[in-house]
């Protein structure tokens, strides 16, 4: 079997807030094969974006990470956790690339698109006489027909969907092995979302790269991703092929999430089920993160420690001990 392009093991991200330490994500473990797209789903505060930041090793000053993030690119293996930042920096954009959540912040508002490609190419020592042709090629690969014109444009001259395709083009211009996309279509209408996601998935699969897609949109996970990781309370509670997650969900939270998603389409005022306790190492390890909202009552094994993984069929697994 081919070695995974990305292998994340027991990744934990902590944030220091005053005199206490808060857990952003705990024990996050996933591996991505060439051509594979993995969705990470869950509501706000579930740990999705902390997992993405931990994979990229783009963490704020009050955060630290433990565990392992192994990246394989051009025949070389890189352990990102613990690597000096000066050694990690050249890998970003070439081996590992980010599609950020906010397109507006990703593109410099007063610089033409060509200048933004130039900054990328200069940073990675691409010969100057190749900048224009490679910029056009990257935009065309991102599904932009009039790439030469877009290359000359300013961000404010582009529609939201076109700007997001430019961001995708920038993220893949150096042919990274792994792409991390954080809510890549959150500000786009449904039609443009589908177009952008189609481009993203087609380019990842065509290059035999791998992608981690952080999303709250279950439709994105179901129709564009091969596997789905479900997060709640900083912990991954279920993982499996997309069809298994949506057709045979195992963890009570996954079933609740799918049910709530269906209900919210009919009733937009329906509240999400959110963690109400402060997430520390002790509280995460103490019990199933969904215990308070699960309705099974006291005395079950789920409040006697964080449940281990229950292996199901075909790579499908859930972190549960109950019979719910």
N, C-alpha and C positions, 0 to 999 in steps of 0.2 A: 504494500500500500504506500502511496506517495506520502511523504512527510508533510504535515500541515504547514501552511505558510505562516499561520499565527497560532501560537499555543499559549493560552493564558491559564495559569494554575494558582488557585487560592489567592487571587488578587484582593487585597483589602486596602481601602483608602480611608484615612482618618483626618479629621479637621480639628485643630485646636481652637476653641472658642473660650476666651477668658481663662478660667481655671479648670475647664473640663474638656474632654475629648469626645467628639461626636463621630460616629461611623457613617460614612457616605455609601460605601458598598463593602460587603464582607464575603470573603471566600469565593469570589467570582471565578468560575472555571469554564473555559470553552476553547475549542480548537476549530480552525477554519481551513478547509482543503482548497486547492486550486479550483476556481470556478464556482465556489460556494458563497452564498449570501445568507447571513444569519441575522435575524431580527432580535432585538432586545426590547421587550414591551413591558409596560407597567404604567401606573399613574404617576402624577407629579410626586417627587420625593421618594420614589421607590429605589433609587440608586442607579438608574440607567446612565445619566450623564456623568456621574462619578466613575462608573465603570469605563466609559469612553475616555474620560480625562486620564484615568489610570493607565489605559492601554497606550494612549498617546504620550503619557508622561508629561502632560501639560497641566500641572497642578499649581494652585495658588500658593503663596508663601506660607500659609498656615496649615498646609496639608502635607502628609507624607504617605507613601504606599509601601506595602510589603507583599510578598508573593513573587510570582514570576511572570514575565511577559517575554516570550521568545518569538523573534521575528526572523523568518528565513527569506533571503533575497539574494539573487545572483550567486547561488551556491554557498553563501555565508550565513552563519547563524549568529544572531545578536540577542543578548539578554538585556532588555531595556531597564528593568528595575535595578537600581544601584549603579547604572552606567553614568559616568560623568556627563553633564549636560553638553559640554563641548564635543563629546563623542556622539551623543544622540542627535544633535542638531543637523548634521549632514544627512542623517537617515530620513528625516522628515521631508516629504516631498518626493524623495527618490524611492525609498523602500516602504514607507508608511505615510499615508496622506489623509488629511481631514477635510471633509465637507462640513463646514460649520452650520449651526442652526440659523444664524441671522445673515442672510445674503448682504444686507445693507452694510453690516460691519466687516464682511469678508472682502469687499471691493473698495479700494480707496476712491472716494467720491470725486476728487479733482484730477485723477490720472486716467489717461486713456487705457483701454484694455491692453493695448500693445505694451505700454510701459509696465503693466503689472506682470505680464508674461516675461518682459525683459528682466525684471527684478528676480523672478524665479530662476530664469536661465543663467543669469550672472552669478547667482548664489551657488549654482551647481556646475559652474565652469563650462557651460555650453558655448561653443564658438559663436561669436556675434553674427556672422553671416548666415547662421541657421535659425536665428530667433524668429524672423517673420514666417518662414516656411513651417517651422515647428509649432508656432502659435496658431497658424491657420489649420494645420493638421489636427491639433488638439481640439479646436473649436468644431471642426467638421466631425470628429469622432464623438463629440458631445451632441451631435444632431443639429448643428447650426448650419443652414444651407449657405447663407451669405456671410461666410466667415471673415473674408477680407474686410468687409464693411464694419462688421462688429468689432474687429480688432482695432479699428480706428476710432471707435466710439467711446464716449464717456459713460459711466454706469447709469447716470440719470436719463440717458437717452434710450435705455433698454427697458423692456417690460419685465415684470417680476419673473416670469418663466424663462425669459431669455437670459436675464442676469444670473439665475440659478444654473442655467446650462454653462454659462461662462465659468462659474465657480467649479462646476464639475470638470470642465475642460482644464482649468488650472490645476485641479487636484490630481488629474491623471496625466498631465503633460510629460512627467518624468517617468511614466510607466511604473508606478509603485506596485509592490506585490500585494499590499493590504490597504484597503480604503476604510476609514471610519466615517460614517455619515450620521451626524447628529440632527435628527428631525429635518431631513433634507427638503421636505416639501410643505412644511407647516404653514407657510404664509401664502400658499398658492391655491387657486380654485381647483375643483375636482378634475376638470379636463386637462389643465396644465400639469397637475400632479401626476396624472397617468403618463403624460408624454415624458416628463422629466424622469420618472421612475423607470420607464421603458428604456430610455437612453442609458441610465445608470446601470441597470441590470445587464443590458446587452453589451456594454463596453467592458464591464467586469468579467463576464463570461467569455467574451471574445479574446480577452488578453489572458485568460486563465489566472486572473488575480483572485482575491478573496475580499469580502466586504462584511463589515459589521454595521448594521443599520439600527440606530436608536430611534424609536418611534412610539408615539401613543396611539397611532392609527392602526387598528387591527387589520384593516383592509390591506394596508401596505405589507404587513407581516404575512398575511394569508396568500396573497396573489403574486408577490414579487420575491419572496424569500424561501429558501430551502428548509431551514430550521428556525425554531423560535425558542428564545429564552424568556421566561416570565419572571419578572422581579417584583418583590413586595417587601417593604421594610428592610431595605438594603441587602436582601438575600435573594438569590435565584431559587425559586420554589418549584419550577418545572422546566424541562427542556425536552425537545423532540422534533421530529419532522413536522412541518407546518400542518399537513393533513391530520396527523395524530393529535396535535394540540387543539385544533379547531373541531375535529369530529369526535374525539374521545378524550376530552380534558380530564385529568386525574386529580390535581390538587384542588381543594375547595375554593381557594382564591381564584384560580384560573377559571373555574366554572362561574364564579361570581363576576369576574371581569367580563367574560363573554356575555353573560346575561345582562349585566349593566349596560354594555355597549349596545345591545339590541334595544333595551328599554329606553336609553337616552335618545335613540333615533325617533322614538315616539314622544318622549317627554324630556326636553332639554334641561328641565329644572332638577332632574333626578341627581342627587349628590353622589360623588364617588366615595368609596370606602377607603379612608386614609388612616395611616398609622398616627395615633394620637400621643404615643409616648416618645420620650427622648431616646434616640438610638445610641447606646454605648456598647462597648464590647460585651459587658455583662448582660445587658438586656437582650442583645441579639442571640447570645448563646443560651439564654435561659429557657426559651420555649419557641414554638412555631410562631413566626411573626404575625400570622393571621389569627392567632388564638382568640383575641378579644372580640373579633368580628365574626368568628366562625359559627358560634352558637352551639358548640358541643358541651359547654359547661365545664365546671371544675372537675378535677380528678382524672382526666384523660392523660395518656402518655404524651400528648402534644404540649403539655405544660411542664414536662419533666426534663426539658432540654431541647435544643434545636434538632428536629428529626433528621435522620440520615436519608440517603437516597434509596428509593424503592425502584428497582429496575423493572421496566415494563417491556413491551415488544419493540423491536426495530430501532433501538437507540433512544426510545422514549423513557424518561425517568421523572420521578416526582419526589420532592422532599416532604414526606408525610409518614405518619405512623398510625393515623386513625383510619376508620372504615367509612368515612364520609363519602 
